[in-house]
Amino acid sequence: MFYITLPSNSSLRFYPNNTVSHYFTKLVKDIHLDSRDWEVGLVEVQAPITWHNVRDDECWLFISEYDRIQRKQINHRAILSAGLYKDIQTAVEKLNIELSRIIRQLKSKSTEVPITFKYNEDSMRASPEVNDPTILCRLSPKLCEFLEIEDREYQGPAVTSSRQPLTNAFGQCTVYIYTDLIEPRHVGDTLAPLLRVIPLDGKQGTAQHRFFDRPHYFPLIKHTFDTIEILITDSQGLKIPFESGKSLVTLHFRRKKIE
């Protein structure tokens, strides 16, 4: 048996397009396994908590009002700034701060709080409230997805709520780690060379380091190789958008145990 440790930044000379979430490692020498009874498991992973669960310019809302003096429609845009939000409530609070800036610019508002977002801790639901009949509000698709809200557009007065409790942990990310060394296996309704599924959470800017005393072992599809590919994605198969840092995995190779 033997181990191979694979940092994401180790083979940039050979693979300049390597990223923290998808990289190739050029080994010092070729690996030649003398038979087909070898398997591999993930025993260590390190990943930086530097991704954003809200990215630039994806969570926003348009507020449209009719200016009676200028006799035209005026649009205002509130944006939830990019970042790693630990929960829905934090995101809602941040969005309301941005909304307060927009509200001060409104010319035709008929109430002090023409629009707001609320979060109910008991029901775990978010509720946009458009209180002013002169205002039309339109939410971005991503904001609707985060808040589990079905309709994108609301003419005041209007109140809606999340379709279901917002139990998704905003500050947590479940990562899927793949390699090109193993045979594809059943993952949901597809086949994929998945090594392990790992929940990662922590403070922004820190690194998560996990060890596995009981690795999941899988048969090798390659028995002679000099390069290893590692891919880290979310549950939708999208690469984790790490902003900085480096990732690392350690693989344990062993002969299959005869039962």
C-alpha positions in Angstrom: 0.0 0.0 0.0 1.1 3.6 -0.4 -0.2 7.2 -0.1 -0.2 10.1 -2.6 -0.8 13.7 -1.4 -2.1 16.1 -4.1 -2.1 19.8 -3.4 -3.9 22.0 -5.9 -0.9 24.2 -6.6 1.8 21.6 -7.1 1.8 21.2 -11.0 1.2 24.7 -12.3 4.2 24.4 -14.6 2.5 21.6 -16.4 -1.1 22.7 -15.9 -1.2 26.5 -15.7 -5.1 26.4 -15.8 -5.3 24.4 -12.5 -7.7 25.9 -10.0 -8.5 25.1 -6.3 -11.6 23.1 -7.3 -10.2 21.4 -10.5 -6.6 20.4 -10.9 -4.2 17.9 -12.4 -1.1 16.7 -10.6 1.9 15.5 -12.6 3.6 12.8 -10.5 7.4 12.6 -10.2 7.4 9.2 -11.7 4.9 6.8 -13.3 2.9 4.5 -11.1 2.8 0.9 -12.4 0.6 -1.5 -10.5 1.3 -5.1 -11.2 -2.3 -6.3 -11.1 -5.9 -5.2 -11.2 -6.7 -5.9 -7.6 -5.9 -2.4 -6.4 -8.3 0.1 -4.9 -8.1 3.7 -3.6 -9.7 5.8 -0.9 -9.7 9.4 0.3 -8.0 9.7 3.7 -7.4 13.4 4.0 -8.9 16.6 2.5 -8.1 20.3 3.1 -10.2 23.1 1.5 -10.3 26.8 2.1 -13.6 28.5 3.3 -13.3 31.2 0.6 -16.3 30.6 -1.6 -19.3 33.0 -1.8 -22.8 31.6 -1.5 -24.0 34.8 -2.9 -22.0 35.9 -5.9 -21.6 39.3 -7.7 -24.7 40.6 -9.3 -26.9 37.5 -8.9 -29.2 38.5 -5.9 -31.0 41.7 -6.7 -34.4 43.4 -7.0 -35.8 46.2 -9.1 -38.1 48.7 -7.5 -40.1 50.6 -10.1 -42.1 53.8 -9.2 -44.0 56.3 -11.3 -42.7 59.9 -11.0 -45.7 62.1 -11.4 -43.7 65.2 -11.9 -41.5 63.8 -14.7 -44.3 61.6 -15.9 -42.2 58.5 -16.3 -41.3 55.3 -14.7 -38.1 55.3 -12.6 -36.3 52.1 -11.7 -34.1 51.5 -8.7 -31.9 48.5 -8.1 -31.0 46.9 -4.7 -28.2 44.3 -4.7 -27.3 41.8 -2.0 -23.6 42.1 -2.0 -21.4 39.1 -2.7 -20.2 37.1 0.3 -20.5 34.0 2.5 -23.7 34.4 4.5 -24.0 32.1 7.5 -27.8 31.9 7.3 -30.9 33.4 5.6 -31.6 35.8 8.4 -28.2 37.5 8.0 -28.8 37.8 4.2 -32.2 39.3 4.8 -30.8 41.8 7.3 -28.1 42.8 4.7 -30.7 43.1 2.0 -32.9 45.5 4.2 -29.9 47.7 4.8 -29.5 48.1 1.0 -33.3 48.6 0.6 -33.2 51.5 3.1 -30.8 53.3 0.9 -33.1 52.8 -2.1 -36.2 53.9 -0.1 -34.6 57.3 0.7 -34.5 57.9 -3.1 -38.1 57.1 -3.8 -40.1 60.1 -4.8 -43.7 58.8 -4.8 -43.7 56.6 -1.7 -47.0 56.8 0.3 -45.7 55.0 3.4 -42.5 55.1 5.5 -41.7 51.5 4.8 -42.9 50.9 1.2 -41.0 47.6 0.9 -39.2 45.3 3.3 -38.1 41.7 3.8 -38.8 39.8 7.0 -37.6 36.6 8.4 -39.7 34.5 10.8 -37.4 32.4 13.0 -40.3 30.2 14.2 -41.6 29.3 10.7 -38.1 29.7 9.1 -39.6 31.5 6.2 -38.8 34.8 4.5 -41.5 37.3 3.5 -41.1 40.2 1.0 -43.7 42.9 1.8 -44.6 45.6 -0.7 -46.7 48.0 1.2 -46.9 50.9 -1.3 -49.5 50.6 -4.1 -47.3 52.9 -6.3 -44.4 50.4 -6.3 -43.7 47.4 -8.5 -41.0 45.0 -7.2 -39.2 42.4 -9.3 -36.8 39.9 -7.8 -33.9 38.2 -9.6 -34.2 34.4 -10.2 -31.4 33.7 -7.8 -32.9 35.7 -5.0 -36.2 33.8 -5.5 -34.3 30.5 -5.3 -32.5 31.5 -2.1 -35.7 32.6 -0.4 -37.9 29.8 -1.9 -40.2 32.4 -3.4 -42.3 31.4 -6.4 -43.3 34.7 -8.0 -40.7 37.2 -9.2 -42.9 40.3 -9.6 -45.2 42.1 -7.0 -47.4 45.1 -7.3 -48.1 46.7 -3.9 -49.8 46.1 -1.7 -48.5 42.5 -1.7 -47.1 40.0 0.8 -45.7 36.6 0.0 -43.7 34.0 1.8 -41.2 31.1 1.3 -42.9 28.0 0.0 -41.2 25.9 2.7 -39.0 26.3 5.7 -35.5 27.6 4.8 -33.6 24.9 6.4 -30.6 25.1 4.0 -27.4 26.1 5.9 -26.1 29.1 4.0 -22.7 28.9 5.6 -22.3 25.3 4.8 -21.3 23.6 1.6 -21.5 20.0 0.8 -18.7 19.1 -1.6 -18.3 16.2 -3.9 -14.8 15.0 -4.6 -14.0 13.2 -7.8 -11.0 11.6 -9.4 -10.2 10.1 -12.8 -8.6 7.0 -11.2 -11.7 5.1 -10.2 -14.5 3.4 -12.0 -17.7 5.4 -12.2 -20.4 4.4 -9.6 -24.0 5.2 -9.1 -24.5 8.8 -7.8 -28.2 9.6 -7.9 -29.4 9.1 -11.4 -26.0 9.1 -13.0 -22.6 7.4 -13.0 -19.6 9.3 -11.7 -16.1 8.7 -10.3 -17.0 10.0 -6.9 -14.6 9.5 -4.0 -16.5 11.0 -1.2 -19.2 13.6 -0.2 -18.0 16.0 2.6 -19.8 18.8 4.4 -17.6 21.9 4.8 -18.4 24.8 7.1 -16.5 27.4 9.0 -15.5 31.0 9.2 -14.7 32.8 6.0 -11.0 32.8 5.3 -10.2 29.7 7.4 -9.3 26.2 6.1 -11.1 23.0 6.8 -9.0 19.9 7.4 -10.6 16.5 7.6 -9.1 13.0 8.1 -10.9 9.7 7.5 -10.0 6.7 9.6 -12.4 4.5 7.6 -12.0 5.5 3.9 -14.4 4.4 1.3 -12.4 2.3 -1.2 -13.1 2.0 -4.9 -11.6 -0.1 -7.7 -9.0 1.6 -9.9 -9.8 2.1 -13.5 -6.2 3.0 -14.3 -3.3 0.8 -13.3 -0.5 2.8 -15.0 -0.6 6.5 -14.6 1.6 9.6 -14.2 -1.2 12.2 -13.7 -4.1 12.4 -11.3 -7.2 14.6 -11.7 -9.1 16.0 -8.8 -12.5 17.8 -9.2 -14.4 19.4 -6.3 -18.1 20.3 -7.0 -21.3 21.2 -5.3 -24.4 19.0 -5.3 -25.4 20.4 -8.8 -22.1 19.4 -10.3 -20.8 23.0 -10.4 -17.2 23.6 -9.4 -16.9 25.2 -6.0 -16.1 28.9 -6.6 -13.2 29.2 -4.2 -11.9 32.8 -4.2 -8.4 32.0 -2.9 -6.3 29.5 -1.0 -5.5 25.9 -2.0 -7.0 22.5 -1.6 -5.3 19.2 -0.9 -6.3 15.6 -0.9 -4.4 12.5 0.2 -5.2 9.1 -1.4 -4.5 5.7 0.0 -3.8 2.9 -2.4 -4.0 -0.7 -1.3 -4.7 -4.2 -2.7 -8.3 -5.3 -2.4 -9.0 -7.3 0.7 -10.1 -10.9 0.0 -13.3 -11.6 2.0 
